[in-house]
Amino acid sequence: MLEKFVSQTKFSSQEDFIHNFKINVPENFNFGYDVVDEWARVAPDKKALCWTNDRGEHIDFTFADIKRESDKTAAFFTSLGIGHGDMVMLILKRRYEFWFSIVALHKIGAVVIPATHLLTEKDIIYRCNAADIKAIVAVGEDIVTGHVDRSVAASPSLRHRISIGPSVPEGWLDFHAGIESAAPFVRPEHANSNDDISLLYFTSGTTGNPKMVAHTFTYPLGHIVTGSFWHNLDETGLHLTLADTGWGKAVWGKLYGQWIAGANVFVYDFDKFTPADVLTMIEKYHITSFCAPPTVFRFLIRENIGKYDISSLRYCTIAGEALNPKVYEEFYRITGIKLMEGFGQTETTLTIATYPWVEPKPGSMGIPNPQYDVDLLTSDGRSAEDGEQGQIVVRTDKGRPIGLFKEYYRDPEKTREAHHDNIYYTGDVAWRDEDGYFWFVGRADDVIKSSGYRIGPFEVESALMTHPAVVECAITGVPDEIRGQVVKATIVLSKEYKDKAGDELIKEIQDHVKRVTAPYKYPRIVEFVDELPKTISGKIRRVEIRDKSAK
């Protein structure tokens, strides 16, 4: 399948990758027909989805199964009057109905809006009105359906509420009854054009309401690099990306690039993350490839991994936040597997990464994906020199890369702010070493300016993580009359050190940072907490810590 879309499928070096990688984009590309249905035609019995949950249920789906179920789902949606350009929100956690629904919506040319089950009534009302959402497909759980029901009166565009179960409340349609009773699916004569919007993500910034990131129907092709050349997948792979389907990482790691590569996607449906359970899944199902945020790997290395036979695991990737070298080194010591880091945004596909032919440098994001023209710009608008900090940008003067978002939907002003003069500004700051590797510093808003120094949160966090007392930490800037800002560390302590929290431990940690990194970077303020505020995707919400400190 991969051969249909790329000019070359094997690469021996980054130079080979840069010069010979090219994506062939079909006219009116549709992931549902050109990938899912094509696999069902050439290899109907090939496994596509291995689904299990924390109650012991397990179902395998072949590509023929996915085609059949997505066709039935598409027929059901069509019977409700859902079609080209209609907005449909999916609040489906890790249920297999997500895969039926997203492929079906692609097939009829509708727009998919994946969403987290943690949305409140207020969140749902905002989304329904911002995007004119026509239908919501959700898990039939009281807390979710309750929030949706309370949003109806203030959401005039919302026509249909569809439940996948276990309960189907009054006023809701039964998803499974609907797909079973629908007439046979008839493929639309023209489902989409390449430039039509297929996917819309609401992504939160540091201020204001969430922005609507719109991707076109060619977006899945941008994830060829994600699946085949970062996750290093082939048709023998069983890949687990630990992500809820409401997060953009789900289509990064549980759908597009993986199925184009022909890999089997493993889905573990759970409500509470337990490191031991994840290791058990890897052992039981012989998972070959695993991707998760750094937080997950931090918890895994604190488990007794030696109790589990994870010898099937041959490749691991990491994304979501910058990787502390300590985590890399400890995981490598225990498993012999090198963690291959990657960087991208909701607005992009994989932009910078460590590929199989690239030797990782612990803590580095890697090197640019050749489908993006990546640069670093200083505050005065010039390209940064090696070793100099700059904002990560994508130049588009030579062409718009496949995978870069189309626009912030219905917000031309914010679109122009982020993408103008043939440059897309990511808002992330990094520096590049003499070998071309990029090193993450922080969000432009997170960089701390103290007594004339620019301090990146990640470099201080990396120093803190080498102290045995620190399980997790977040570095933020606190306003200071003399220095402008001072560095604050918010720290989650290990069990062994919880009883030692106090001035003596604070001094010990501060002195440790002074020894490990430049002394001016040490945290002048240290706060111990039970947990750090995080997004559903596992990213630390530094903005919440900053707001709390300001108050």
BABAMI-919293 format. One record per residue (C-alpha): x, y, z. Coordinates in steps of 0.02 Angstrom, whole numbers, padded with zeros to 5 digits, always signed. Example, Ala and Ser with C-alpha at 12.3 -4.5 7.8 and 13.67 -1.06 7.14 Angstrom:
2
+00615-00225+00390;+00684-00053+00357;
***
This chain:
551
+00000+00000+00000;+00141+00119+00046;+00212+00102-00130;+00054+00184-00200;+00091+00348-00114;+00281+00370-00102;+00420+00369-00229;+00536+00266-00118;+00499+00159+00036;+00672+00120+00107;+00805+00245+00157;+00983+00219+00217;+01025+00395+00278;+00951+00566+00309;+01030+00627+00148;+00942+00487+00053;+00779+00533+00141;+00794+00718+00099;+00833+00691-00084;+00719+00545-00126;+00564+00553-00015;+00411+00615-00109;+00225+00591-00080;+00116+00556-00231;-00054+00635-00200;-00200+00557-00295;-00340+00668-00359;-00487+00674-00236;-00393+00567-00109;-00506+00487+00020;-00429+00384+00160;-00587+00278+00174;-00586+00220-00006;-00402+00233-00054;-00329+00150+00101;-00459+00055+00203;-00562-00012+00058;-00406-00046-00045;-00332-00153+00095;-00501-00243+00106;-00489-00279-00080;-00309-00341-00089;-00294-00420+00085;-00468-00439+00162;-00409-00550+00305;-00266-00437+00355;-00285-00380+00536;-00318-00195+00555;-00372-00169+00736;-00340-00270+00893;-00456-00201+01027;-00464-00248+01209;-00521-00163+01369;-00487-00167+01556;-00632-00290+01579;-00549-00425+01475;-00653-00407+01317;-00558-00430+01155;-00605-00412+00971;-00497-00422+00814;-00551-00328+00659;-00484-00362+00485;-00483-00231+00348;-00634-00319+00274;-00722-00296+00441;-00677-00111+00447;-00740-00086+00269;-00904-00175+00308;-00935-00084+00472;-00884+00087+00406;-01000+00063+00256;-01145+00021+00372;-01103+00171+00480;-01092+00284+00326;-01263+00221+00269;-01336+00259+00441;-01263+00435+00444;-01326+00466+00267;-01502+00412+00319;-01497+00551+00449;-01458+00681+00318;-01274+00693+00362;-01167+00723+00208;-01031+00824+00127;-00966+00964+00239;-01077+00924+00389;-00992+00934+00558;-00999+00780+00671;-00920+00772+00843;-00855+00604+00907;-00841+00583+01096;-00794+00399+01095;-00646+00378+01215;-00555+00221+01153;-00708+00126+01090;-00690+00035+00924;-00842+00129+00858;-00724+00277+00836;-00638+00188+00691;-00804+00141+00610;-00864+00321+00626;-00712+00419+00569;-00688+00310+00414;-00875+00322+00376;-00874+00511+00391;-00726+00520+00274;-00820+00413+00148;-00969+00531+00143;-00863+00689+00141;-00917+00751+00313;-00805+00838+00439;-00745+00742+00593;-00723+00833+00759;-00640+00715+00885;-00669+00771+01064;-00626+00718+01240;-00755+00646+01358;-00701+00777+01487;-00795+00917+01397;-00922+01007+01504;-01091+01079+01454;-01008+01249+01424;-00872+01170+01314;-00999+01077+01208;-01108+01231+01182;-00957+01331+01126;-00904+01196+01002;-01079+01169+00933;-01102+01353+00897;-00925+01388+00838;-00931+01248+00708;-01119+01223+00680;-01106+01042+00736;-01249+00939+00664;-01228+00775+00760;-01136+00706+00911;-01089+00522+00925;-01043+00481+01104;-01016+00345+01231;-01179+00309+01323;-01113+00357+01494;-01217+00470+01606;-01084+00601+01635;-01056+00621+01447;-01236+00611+01387;-01289+00725+01530;-01172+00864+01476;-01231+00844+01296;-01415+00847+01346;-01393+01006+01447;-01310+01089+01297;-01454+01055+01175;-01560+01208+01213;-01414+01324+01177;-01352+01228+01024;-01476+01258+00882;-01372+01172+00748;-01369+01006+00842;-01494+00890+00757;-01443+00715+00813;-01374+00635+00972;-01312+00458+00942;-01258+00338+01080;-01146+00187+01057;-01203+00120+01227;-01205+00047+01353;-01358+00157+01382;-01464+00249+01253;-01551+00392+01344;-01716+00467+01290;-01694+00579+01140;-01540+00484+01081;-01523+00366+00932;-01450+00192+00954;-01290+00183+00851;-01285-00006+00836;-01470-00024+00795;-01449+00113+00667;-01303+00037+00574;-01385-00135+00571;-01550-00071+00501;-01480+00053+00375;-01501+00021+00189;-01346-00037+00092;-01218+00102+00074;-01207+00190-00092;-01043+00279-00122;-01070+00463-00165;-01024+00513-00343;-00910+00647-00274;-00872+00631-00089;-00735+00762-00082;-00598+00863-00161;-00421+00865-00092;-00442+01041-00022;-00606+01005+00069;-00600+01004+00259;-00607+00827+00331;-00548+00850+00510;-00570+00989+00638;-00482+00996+00806;-00519+01120+00944;-00350+01163+01018;-00328+01269+01174;-00203+01410+01184;-00143+01509+01335;-00282+01638+01314;-00457+01646+01239;-00569+01511+01172;-00499+01357+01084;-00450+01380+00902;-00523+01266+00768;-00382+01183+00672;-00446+01128+00501;-00359+00991+00400;-00399+00937+00222;-00429+00764+00149;-00243+00748+00104;-00193+00762+00288;-00180+00572+00314;-00044+00564+00180;+00061+00681+00285;+00067+00543+00416;+00159+00422+00302;+00319+00485+00384;+00240+00463+00556;+00194+00280+00531;+00325+00212+00412;+00479+00315+00452;+00461+00370+00633;+00362+00227+00710;+00461+00117+00589;+00309+00009+00550;+00281-00120+00415;+00145-00248+00380;+00205-00360+00523;+00189-00228+00657;+00067-00218+00803;+00073-00038+00861;+00010+00041+01022;-00002+00229+01040;-00068+00273+01212;-00195+00408+01173;-00380+00446+01193;-00468+00469+01026;-00514+00647+01076;-00332+00698+01061;-00244+00734+00896;-00113+00602+00941;-00245+00469+00906;-00246+00499+00718;-00057+00519+00726;-00033+00348+00806;-00192+00244+00793;-00254+00269+00616;-00181+00356+00464;+00005+00318+00451;-00014+00149+00533;-00145+00084+00410;-00055+00156+00260;+00097+00055+00319;-00015-00098+00337;+00015-00116+00524;-00110-00183+00649;-00166-00051+00773;-00179-00106+00955;-00309-00017+01062;-00317-00037+01250;-00480+00040+01314;-00461+00090+01495;-00523+00225+01613;-00375+00236+01732;-00194+00226+01676;-00094+00094+01769;+00086+00062+01715;+00077-00122+01760;-00076-00145+01648;+00013-00068+01498;+00163-00184+01524;+00042-00331+01538;-00037-00284+01371;+00134-00276+01286;+00177-00447+01356;+00009-00531+01322;-00020-00469+01145;+00163-00464+01087;+00156-00280+01041;+00303-00233+00930;+00296-00042+00930;+00246+00080+01067;+00224+00269+01073;+00179+00374+01226;+00216+00541+01309;+00369+00557+01422;+00257+00551+01576;+00208+00372+01534;+00387+00315+01512;+00432+00395+01679;+00300+00286+01762;+00351+00130+01666;+00532+00138+01721;+00474+00147+01902;+00385-00020+01881;+00481-00182+01897;+00491-00205+01708;+00594-00364+01732;+00435-00453+01791;+00363-00437+01615;+00416-00521+01454;+00415-00375+01334;+00540-00452+01214;+00417-00428+01071;+00442-00241+01085;+00568-00185+00955;+00537+00001+00935;+00480+00145+01047;+00440+00325+01005;+00401+00472+01116;+00308+00635+01091;+00196+00761+01177;+00332+00848+01277;+00521+00855+01271;+00609+00700+01335;+00722+00713+01486;+00888+00624+01455;+00871+00534+01622;+00714+00445+01560;+00799+00397+01396;+00952+00327+01483;+00857+00228+01614;+00735+00151+01488;+00881+00104+01375;+00974+00027+01522;+00824-00081+01568;+00761-00131+01395;+00902-00098+01270;+00778+00006+01168;+00820+00183+01115;+00676+00306+01132;+00655+00398+00966;+00585+00571+00995;+00466+00667+00881;+00391+00840+00875;+00237+00910+00791;+00077+01004+00828;-00109+00989+00803;-00079+01107+00656;+00049+00991+00575;+00102+00812+00557;+00272+00753+00619;+00389+00900+00591;+00553+00853+00678;+00601+00677+00731;+00732+00543+00757;+00719+00413+00618;+00784+00234+00614;+00942+00285+00518;+00977+00430+00639;+01071+00401+00802;+00969+00483+00941;+01045+00613+01054;+00954+00598+01221;+00850+00754+01248;+00853+00808+01066;+00695+00817+00960;+00792+00751+00810;+00806+00826+00637;+00677+00899+00517;+00556+00794+00417;+00600+00832+00234;+00418+00865+00189;+00433+01025+00295;+00555+01169+00262;+00599+01199+00446;+00697+01348+00509;+00731+01440+00672;+00694+01627+00676;+00762+01747+00806;+00657+01887+00880;+00729+02008+00751;+00673+01896+00606;+00837+01817+00549;+00882+01633+00538;+00964+01578+00699;+01144+01519+00698;+01192+01349+00769;+01179+01358+00959;+01064+01510+00953;+00883+01502+01010;+00743+01540+00888;+00560+01504+00856;+00527+01347+00753;+00447+01398+00589;+00396+01313+00428;+00434+01405+00266;+00303+01383+00131;+00372+01493-00010;+00423+01336-00107;+00255+01252-00081;+00132+01207+00056;+00182+01043+00140;+00057+00901+00149;-00003+00893+00329;+00005+01079+00369;-00166+01139+00425;-00276+01233+00303;-00334+01369+00423;-00406+01411+00591;-00586+01384+00541;-00689+01543+00534;-00545+01645+00605;-00444+01726+00465;-00360+01845+00587;-00284+01707+00693;-00239+01613+00533;-00142+01765+00470;-00056+01787+00639;+00011+01609+00631;+00043+01594+00444;+00094+01748+00345;+00228+01798+00220;+00249+01613+00176;+00302+01569+00354;+00204+01466+00481;+00254+01511+00660;+00239+01364+00780;+00260+01465+00940;+00391+01340+01001;+00572+01390+01037;+00723+01278+01005;+00906+01283+00958;+01003+01180+00832;+01174+01101+00860;+01316+01085+00736;+01252+00914+00679;+01080+00982+00634;+00989+00911+00786;+00854+01021+00863;+00839+01045+01051;+00675+01102+01128;+00678+01255+01242;+00493+01287+01273;+00340+01378+01211;+00380+01557+01164;+00263+01608+01305;+00352+01492+01428;+00530+01555+01404;+00585+01644+01563;+00679+01810+01553;+00775+01836+01716;+00908+01971+01743;+00940+01978+01556;+00954+01788+01536;+00834+01684+01430;+00798+01521+01522;+00704+01377+01440;+00595+01275+01560;+00650+01110+01486;+00835+01133+01523;+00798+01166+01708;+00673+01022+01714;+00805+00906+01641;+00926+00956+01780;+00792+00931+01914;+00748+00758+01847;+00922+00695+01888;+00887+00718+02074;+00818+00559+02153;+00682+00654+02246;+00598+00717+02087;+00465+00612+01999;+00391+00754+01895;+00419+00940+01886;+00368+01098+01794;+00469+01257+01778;+00380+01424+01761;+00425+01607+01778;+00362+01714+01922;+00360+01905+01909;+00498+01988+02010;+00527+02176+02034;+00717+02164+02026;+00750+02022+01902;+00594+02037+01793;+00557+01853+01823;+00628+01717+01934;+00624+01530+01906;+00495+01428+02002;+00497+01238+02014;+00336+01145+02050;+00387+00969+02100;+00305+00800+02131;+00414+00704+02253;+00451+00518+02254;+00376+00415+02395;+00546+00404+02481;+00560+00593+02495;+00381+00647+02534;+00416+00651+02721;+00571+00758+02692;+00481+00901+02605;+00544+01063+02681;+00678+01197+02677;+00822+01075+02689;+00765+00975+02537;+00730+01136+02441;+00909+01194+02472;+00976+01023+02420;+00876+01027+02257;+00930+01206+02220;+01113+01164+02247;+01092+01010+02137;+01027+01115+01992;+01172+01238+02013;+01294+01093+01994;+01208+01011+01846;+01174+01167+01742;+01220+01351+01740;+01197+01421+01917;+01087+01567+01859;+00954+01440+01804;+00920+01369+01977;+00741+01385+02044;+00731+01523+02174;+00555+01465+02218;+00513+01281+02249;+00340+01212+02281;+00300+01029+02318;+00132+00965+02254;+00044+00797+02245;+00016+00810+02057;+00042+00928+01911;-00104+00997+01810;-00110+00913+01640;-00211+00910+01480;-00303+00752+01424;-00151+00716+01315;-00035+00713+01465;+00051+00881+01434;+00089+00987+01586;-00018+01144+01594;+00114+01273+01641;-00010+01411+01607;-00117+01347+01752;+00035+01346+01867;+00081+01523+01811;-00097+01586+01841;-00099+01509+02015;+00069+01589+02056;+00008+01759+01994;-00145+01749+02105;
***
